Amino acid sequence: MSRVRRSASLGLLAVGTILALAVTLPAQVGRRQGMIEPNIADEKDLLKLPHLNSALAKGIVERRPFANMMDLHKFLIQSFDNKQLSELYTKMFLPINLNMATREEIMLIPGMGNRMVREFLEYRPYTAITQFRKEIGKYVDDAEVARLEKYVFVPINLNSATDETLLSIPGLTPELLRALKDHRPFKNPQEFRSEIAKYMSANELGRLERYLTF
């Protein structure tokens, strides 16, 4: 093989390696595709959603951050029937932790059935959102995988996550990203809370922490 051809081959190999890494190091929060995140949406955006009125939008804002989707559901179920909730949850949903969500919480995803819940649970623990796409893609088509992805996340290791992965967390700003990186590594959640409390309120800290592992 000539030197030119060898160099070209090595160049293509390098490009292929970079592309492979891009595929295997994805964001850990599913692509939201316009889904409203109830822990950060303002009242104006909440009022655009099906069935929500001013009192309920204000109630969501006053009670957040919600630790999980079930907590939000317990508030909303006092005002809506199951059909109305399903319509609302196609537009607004707090992503569920794929490794910790209960069967009851997973069933809050619109269109979810017992069979698919079993598939969600079978592949625990999930290590990446790509694993979710691959495994659930065995049972439904790409469009349905993309729909389901809007409702889930895989916990993010704060000490090793890439910028892309951290920025997939709803509401994470470039300024906060720099702060997180400046203080790494964090030994435990307590150290994280102590350091990052300098940059955000206790409510915002709680909202962020639900996505993280150490």
FENCORSUL-V815099 format. One line per field, one symbol per residue. phi: phi as a letter, one per 40 degrees, with the letter a starting at -180 (. if undefined). psi: psi as a letter, one per 30 degrees, with the letter a starting at -180 (. if undefined). Layout:
phi: ???
psi: ???
This chain:
phi: .cccccccccccccccccccccccbccccdccfgcccccbcccdcccccdgcbccccccccccccccaccccccccccbbccccccccccbbacdccccbccdccccccdgcbcccddcdcdccccbacccdccccccbbccccccccccbbabdbcccbccddcccccdgccdccdccccccccccadccdccccccbacccccccccccbbb
psi: kleeeeeeeeeeeeeeeeeeeeefilkfkkkfhfkkjfffkleeeefflkfkaeeeeeeeeeflkkfleeeeeeeeffflleeeeeeefffkkjkkjfffkleeeeffkkgkleeeeeeeeegkkkflfeeeeeefffflleeeeeeeffgllkkkjeffkleeeeffkkfkleeeeeeeeeflkkeleeeeeeefffflleeeeeeefffll.
